[in-house]
Amino acid sequence: MRTLTRYILSEMVQAFTVTLVSMTVFVFLVLIAKEAVERGLGVAHILQLLPYILPQALQFTLPGAMLMAATSVYGRISSSNEIVAIKSLGISPMVVIWPSFALAAAVSLGGVVLNDLAVSWGEDGVKRVAVGALEDIAYSDLSKSGRFRVGQWQVNVQRVEGKRLIGFMLVGPSRHGGKASHISADEAQFHMDQASETIAVRLTNARGEWDDWQFQIPGEIEQSIPFADFTNESNGPRSPSNTPLRDIGPAIERQLTEISRSRQEMAADVGFSLLAGRTAQLSQTAWAPREYRNLDAQRTLYKLRTEPHRRWSNGFSCLGFVLIGAPMAIRRRHGEFWGSFFACFLPILLLYYPMLVGCVDQAKDGVFPPQAVWLGNIVLAACGAALMRRVIRF
């Protein structure tokens, strides 16, 4: 028995490792190229991105690599009649199948960790590299063409002398349908502060128009502008999808406290308005913004409660894929590897992933309970159990 266990584990580990490396290299290069093209990164900054992109690539390739390893190994041993030989000796096929389930369970736990790293540490790392690269990219573009655009903002200069931007002009988007904001200066310099995610801008003889306010400031002035003002990204609290698992519990407690306080304040304001006869304060127009904020806080709570289930269910899709792949490959013992693989992958693609996405969306809206995210995994396990029963009996 131990010989069979070691044999299956060895074959599974080898097939899984080779498949995982091949798939990860491909996905890794695609993600790196995507970030490099979208953000205009150079070689030095691309190298800084590598460790942060790796968890994102692995979270996509782990389930597929497990499925390919299972269909490859069990399809091969089944086509060689090794399963028939084991049954003829009175040994249950589970002896050669359970090692792959144990390996898939261990890989699934690793998948949960990778999912958490990818959306928290990985996303933060990519953002830090992008912020750090902005200064180099801006000076490079300004030196070449005299123009640089970030978000809805554009910088124009006459020439660049080292770090000095001669004939500087910053043009921003129009606000409330008015004129576009613009700032001109005889000379300017700017520096990215990664720690505070701000742009420190030093202007000499600045002048311009900002929100219909015209100004002219002789001499030097330095101002720190949040990077989010240029990219329209929020500098507020993390979104639930980017919150590490260890921080989700405290975030849920804070959200519950905020919702409770908001409801108490609304109830108190209703009481005071009725006592004072100020019914105008209870009109739909006056009350709608507070109801919207309360509804938004409730949606955030739903998302926070759903997120742990989503990451765990995504991680344990590795186990679900093996529960389907191993018995399917054994039953298709005369089929080719790719035939067995697609016989498993197409139903997964057409059934499991739409079910997962739909349940996640409904759970985040509060329509379904957070546990509904596991529905796809349960369906995979049920189908795998039915296939396993046929393999053992026949």
N, C-alpha and C positions, 0 to 999 in steps of 0.2 A: 504493500500500500504506500509506504513512504517513498519507494522508488518511483511509482507513478506520480505521486504528488510533486516530487522534486523535478521529474521530467516535464510535467505540464507547466509548473512555475517557471522553469528555465526557458521553455519555449515561449511562454507568454511574455516574460520580461524582455527577451531578445526581440521578439516581434514588436512589442510596444515601444521599446527604446528606439529602434530603427525608424519606425513609423512616426513617432513623436518628433524626433530630430528633423526628419525630412519635412514634415508638415509645418513645424514651427519656424524653420529657416525661411520657407516660402512666405508664410503669413507675416513673419517678423520683417522681412524686406519690404513687403507691401505697406505695412504700417509706417515703417521708417520713411519710405518714399513719400507717402501721403503727408506726413508731418513736415518733411523737408520742403515739399512743393508748396503747401499751404502757408507755411510760415517763412519761407525763404531762408532756411538755415544753411550755414556753411558746414564744412567737414568737421571742424572742431566742436560745434554745437551738436551735430548729429551723433558724434561719439559720446557726448554727455547724455544723450537721450537713450542710449542702448539699454542700460539697466532698468529704466522706467517703462520702456516699451515691452520688455520681455514678459512680464506678468500678463499684459494685455494679449500678447500673442498666444501664450500658453492656455489662457482661459478659453480660447476658441478651439485649440487643437487637441486638448486632453480628451474630451469625449469621443471625437472622431478617431483618434489614435487607439483608444481602448476598443472601439467597435471593429476597426480594421484588424487589430491584433487577435481578437476573439474569433472573427470569421476566418482569418487566415489559419490559425493554429487548429481549430476544431474542424474546419473544412478539410484540412490536409490529413489529420489523423482519422477522420471518418471515411474519406475516400480510400485510405489504405486499409480499411476494415479493422482498424484497431479497436473501435467501439464494439464491433461485433465479436471480436476475440475476447474482450473483457467480459461481455455478457455471457459468452459461452463458458467462462470459468466461474460463473455464478457471482460475479462482482458487479455491483450497481454502477451505472454510468456516473452517478454523483461523485464517485471517487476521483474521477478525472475532471469533473466540472467545478466542484467547490473551490479548488485552488484559484481558479480565475475569478470567482466571486469574491474571495478574500482579497486578492490583488486589486480588484476594481473598487472594493470598499475603502482600501487604504489610499488608492489614487483619488477617490472621491473626497476624502478628508483633505488631501493636498489641494484638490480643486477648490474647495471652500476657502482655504487660505489664500490661494492665488486670486480668486474672485475679489476677495476683500482687499488684497494688496493692489490689484489693478485699478480699482475704482477710487481708492483713497491715496495711498503712497504713489502709485504710478501716475495718476492724473495730476497730483500736486507737483511731482517731479517734472513732468512735461511742461506744466505752466511756469515753473521756476526757470527752466532752461529757455523757454520762449521769452520770458521777461528779460533774462540776462542777455539774450541774443539781440534784443531790439536795438540797443544802442549801436552795436557793431553794424547791424543791417542798415540802420538809418544813415549813419555816416558813410557807409559804402555806397548806398543809392544816391545820396546827396552829392558825393564826390563825382559820381559818374554822370548823372542826369540833372542834378540840381533839384530833384523832386523826391518826396517820400510820402507815402500814404499809409495810415494806420486807422482802421475803422472808417469813420466818416470824416476824418481829419486829414489835411494835407499840408506838408511843409515845403516851401519853396525857398531857395537861396540863390544868390548870384554866384558865389564861389565858396570853397571850403579851404581854410588854411589851418591845417592841423585839426584842433578841436574847435576852432573858431568858425562860426557860420556867418558869413558876411552877406548883408542884404537879406535878412531873415524875414519870412512871412509865414504865419500860421493861419490857415483858413479852416473854420469849423462849419458844422451843419447849421442850417437855418432853424430857428426856434419859433414855434407858434405861427408859422407861415411868414415870418418876417425875413429880414436880411440875414445873410450868413455872417457869423461872427468872424472877425479877423484881427490879428495882432501883427504889427510890423516892428522891426527893430534894426538899428544900424548893425548890430552884432549880437550873436546869441551863442550860448553853449548849453548843453543839457547832459544829464547823467542819470542812468537808471539805478535806483536803490532797490535791490532785490529783497532785502529784509522787510522793508515797508511797502514794497510794490508801488513806488511813486516815481515820478519823473521830476528831477530837480532842474528847473530851467532858469538860467541867468540871462537877462536882457539888458542891453545898453540902448538908452534913448527909445524907450518903448512908446508906441502909440497905436490906436486902433479903436474898434467898436465891439462891445461885448453886451449882448442882450439889450440893444438900443442905448447903451451907455458909452459915450465917447470919452476917451481919456488920452492924456499925453504925460509921460513920466520921464523927466530928464535924468541922466545918470544911470546907475546900475540898480536893478531890482532882481531879486531871486524869489521864485515861487515853486512850491512842491505841489504837483498835480497827481492825484491818484491815477494809476494806470487804467483802472476800470472806467474812468471818464472817457477814455479814448476808445476802448473796446466794447463798451456797454455791458461789461460783465459786472456782476454784483460782488462787492467786497463784504457783504454781510455774512451771516452764518452759513455753514456748509449746507448744500442741498442734501436731502436724505439719501440720494443715490451715490453721493461721494463721501458719506459719513462712515468711518471705520466701525466695525461691529462692536468694538469695545465701548464706543461712544454713543451707540444708539439707545441703550437703556437710559443713561442720564438725559439724553435729548428728549426722549419720550416723557420723562418726568417733568422736564422744563416746559414742554409743550402742553401737558395736562394742567400745570400750574397757570400758564398763560391763558388757556381757554377758560379755566375756572374763574380767574380774576376778571377776564373780559365779560363773562356772563354776569358776574356779581355787579360790576360797574354798570352794565346795561340795565339790570333790574333796579339798581338804586336810582339811576337817572330817570327811569320810567316813573318810579314812585314819587320822586321830587317834582317831576313835571306835572303829574296829576294833582298833587297837593297844591302846587302853586298855580294851577290852571293854565300852564303854558303848553297847551296842546299842539301848538305849532312845532314845538321841538320833537314831537312824536310823528311828524309827517313822514311819508315815504322818502321824500327827497332828503330830509335831514338824517333819517335813520339808515338809509341804504349803505353808505360807506362803512358804518360800523358792522352791519350785517355781513358785508362782503369780507371785511377783515376777519371776522369770526369764522366765516365759512372757509376762508383761505387757511386759517390756523388749523381747522379741523381736517382739511385735506392734507396738510403737512403731517398731522398725526397719523392719518391712514397710511401715508407713504412710509413713515418711520416704522410702523408696525409691520408693514409688508416686506420691507427691505431684508431683514434677516432670513425670512422664509425664502425669498427669491434667491439669495446667495447660496443658501444650503441646498435648495432644490436644484439649482444650476450645477453645483458641485457634484451632487449625487446622480446627475444624469449619466455619469460614467458607469455607475453600477447598473442603472436601468438599461443602458445600451448593451452591456454584456449579458444581462438577463435575457435580452432578445437575441443577440448575435450568436451566442454559444449554441443554444438548442437549434436555432434556425440553420446554422452551418452544419450541424450533425445530421439534421433531417435532409438537407440538400447535399448528401455525401457524394453524389455524382455530378454536382454542379461545379462550375468554375468559381474561383475566389471572388471575382468581381460580381458574378451573378448573385452569390450569397450576400455580399456586402450591400448591393443596391436593393436586394429583397428586404433587407432590414432598414437601410437608410432612407429609402423613399417614403415608407409609411411614417418613419420618425419625422422626416422633413414636412410631410403633409398633414400629420396629425399632432405629434408631440409639440413642435415649436409653435404652431398657431394656438394650441390649447394653453401653452405656457404664457405666451404674450397676452392672450385674451384674459386669462385669470389674473395676471399681474395688473393689467389695466383696470379691471373691475375691482380688484382689491384695493388699489390706490385711490379709487373713487369712493370706496366705502360700500360698494354694492355687494361684494363678496367678502367673507372673512379672510384674514391673511393666510390661513391654512389652506385656502383653495388653490394657492400656488403649487401645492404638491399634487394636484390632480393628475397632471401629465405623468409624473413619476409613478403614481399609483396605477395608472393605465398600463404603463410599460411593465411594471412588476406583475400585474394580472396576466397580461399577454405572455410574458416570460414563463410564469408558473404553468399556464396552459400548455405551452410548447414543451416545457420540461416534463410534464406529466406524460405526454405522448412519447417523448424520447425514452423515458424510463419503462413505460409499459410495452412499447413496441420496439 
